[in-house]
Amino acid sequence: TNEESGKIQVTLSKTDIDDHKRQLTFCNVDLQQDMFAKKILLNEQLKLLHVIDKIYSIFIKFEMAGLR
């Protein structure tokens, strides 16, 4: 369907997620105060990556426990 063809599947490794969080953190520190909207965007992206990181960790725990 049109909806399915518009989707892009992305797979990130744990290292990719950690690297992206680190990059966003440094970008956030470097932004000037007058770039408030961009700071908000970066902070929200960091929050999302933290959630993804927690989910990834839970999946790893399940896999190690043989629940997957």
C-alpha positions as CSV (number, residue, x, y, z in Angstrom):
1,T,0.0,0.0,0.0
2,N,1.0,3.6,-0.2
3,E,1.4,3.8,3.5
4,E,3.8,0.9,3.7
5,S,5.9,2.1,0.7
6,G,6.4,5.4,2.5
7,K,7.9,3.8,5.6
8,I,11.6,3.7,6.1
9,Q,13.0,1.0,8.3
10,V,16.2,1.9,10.2
11,T,18.2,-0.4,12.4
12,L,20.6,1.1,14.9
13,S,23.1,-0.8,17.0
14,K,23.6,0.0,20.7
15,T,26.9,1.7,19.7
16,D,25.1,3.8,17.1
17,I,22.5,4.9,19.7
18,D,25.3,5.8,22.2
19,D,27.2,7.7,19.6
20,H,24.1,9.7,18.6
21,K,23.3,10.5,22.2
22,R,26.9,11.7,22.7
23,Q,26.7,13.9,19.6
24,L,23.4,15.4,20.6
25,T,24.7,16.2,24.0
26,F,27.8,18.0,22.7
27,C,25.6,19.9,20.1
28,N,23.3,20.9,22.9
29,V,26.1,22.4,24.9
30,D,27.5,24.3,21.9
31,L,24.2,25.9,21.0
32,Q,23.9,29.5,21.9
33,Q,21.1,30.7,24.2
34,D,19.3,32.4,21.2
35,M,18.8,29.1,19.6
36,F,16.2,28.0,22.2
37,A,14.0,26.1,19.7
38,K,16.9,24.0,18.6
39,K,17.9,23.3,22.2
40,I,14.4,22.0,22.8
41,L,14.5,19.8,19.7
42,L,17.9,18.3,20.7
43,N,16.7,17.7,24.3
44,E,13.6,15.9,23.0
45,Q,15.8,13.8,20.7
46,L,18.0,12.9,23.6
47,K,14.9,11.8,25.6
48,L,13.8,9.6,22.8
49,L,17.2,8.0,22.5
50,H,17.2,7.3,26.2
51,V,13.8,5.5,25.8
52,I,15.2,3.5,22.9
53,D,18.3,2.7,24.9
54,K,16.1,1.4,27.8
55,I,13.9,-0.7,25.4
56,Y,17.1,-2.1,23.8
57,S,18.5,-3.1,27.2
58,I,15.2,-4.8,28.1
59,F,15.3,-6.8,24.9
60,I,18.9,-7.9,25.6
61,K,17.9,-9.0,29.1
62,F,15.0,-11.0,27.6
63,E,17.3,-12.6,25.1
64,M,19.8,-13.5,27.7
65,A,17.1,-15.1,29.9
66,G,15.9,-17.1,26.9
67,L,12.5,-15.3,26.6
68,R,12.8,-14.3,23.0
